[in-house]
Every structure is written in structure tokens, then in C-alpha cells.
């Protein structure tokens, strides 16, 4: 993986961890890891460029989703599962 792809991967993961809701956060993390598992199979520069463009768009979409969800999320809507993780 090139440095720009690694940087994009890390950025996506960092933003995905900011989702207030547990289910959205875990889905985003799984989806990002699944999407980046195909990088090694991309052979041509055109394929890599297309992949990078798609993932940059996904990053921008992720940022917008986090902003919107943070407006509507409140602490009382946390799952029981999440509350247990905070105490540890």
C-alpha cells in the first residue's frame, strides 16, 4: 500500500470511531476494513486511482454523517452494551 492509501485508511478509521451510535460505528469500521482488503488485488494505476477517489468520497460522506448524527444523538440513547464498556 502506498502512503496516501494508508493515510486515507487511517483517516477513515479515525472518523468511523467518532460515530456516536455503537451500531453505526461498528458497521463503518467493518465496511472500511472490507473495502481496503481488495487493495492488494488492484494491479493498474487506473484501478488504484479509481479506488482512492471512491474512498475519498466515502470519507467526505462519513464526515457529513457524523455531523448529522451527533446533532440528533443524546447520551440516554446509548445501548446497554456501550454503558458497560465505559465503566471499564
C-alpha positions in Angstrom: 0.0 0.0 0.0 1.2 3.5 -0.8 1.5 6.1 1.9 -1.5 8.0 0.5 -3.7 4.9 0.7 -2.5 4.2 4.2 -3.2 7.7 5.2 -6.7 7.5 3.7 -7.4 4.2 5.5 -6.3 5.7 8.9 -8.4 8.8 8.3 -11.5 6.7 7.5 -11.0 4.6 10.6 -10.4 7.6 12.8 -13.6 9.3 11.6 -15.6 6.0 11.9 -14.7 5.7 15.6 -16.4 9.1 16.1 -19.9 7.8 15.4 -22.0 8.3 18.5 -24.0 5.2 17.9 -22.5 1.8 18.5 -24.1 0.0 15.6 -23.2 2.7 13.0 -19.6 2.9 14.4 -19.0 -0.9 14.2 -20.7 -1.2 10.7 -18.5 1.7 9.4 -15.3 0.0 10.8 -16.2 -3.3 9.3 -17.1 -1.8 5.9 -13.8 0.2 5.7 -11.7 -2.9 6.5 -13.6 -4.9 3.9 -13.2 -2.2 1.3 -9.5 -1.9 1.8 -9.0 -5.7 1.7 -9.1 -5.5 -2.1 -6.2 -3.0 -2.4 -3.6 -5.8 -2.9 -5.5 -7.2 -5.8 -5.6 -3.8 -7.7 -2.9 -4.0 -10.4 -3.1 -0.9 -12.6 -2.6 2.7 -11.6 -6.1 3.4 -13.1 -7.7 0.9 -10.7 -5.8 2.4 -7.7 -6.8 5.9 -8.7 -10.4 4.9 -9.0 -10.3 3.2 -5.6 -8.7 6.3 -4.0 -11.3 8.6 -5.5 -14.1 6.4 -4.3 -12.7 6.2 -0.8 -12.1 10.0 -0.6 -15.7 10.4 -1.4 -16.6 7.9 1.3 -14.5 9.9 3.8 -16.4 13.1 2.9 -19.7 11.3 3.3 -18.6 9.8 6.6 -17.8 13.2 7.9 -21.2 14.5 7.0 -22.9 11.6 8.5 -21.1 12.0 11.8 -22.1 15.7 12.0 -25.7 14.9 11.4 -25.8 12.0 13.8 -24.1 14.0 16.6 -26.9 16.6 16.4 -29.6 14.0 17.0 -27.8 11.7 19.4 -28.1 12.0 23.1 -26.4 10.1 25.9 -29.6 8.5 27.1 -30.0 6.6 23.8 -26.8 4.6 24.3 -27.0 0.8 24.3 -26.6 -1.2 27.5 -23.5 -2.7 25.8 -21.9 0.7 25.4 -22.5 1.7 29.0 -20.6 -1.4 30.2 -17.6 -0.5 28.1 -17.4 3.0 29.5 -17.1 1.7 33.1 -14.1 -0.5 32.4 
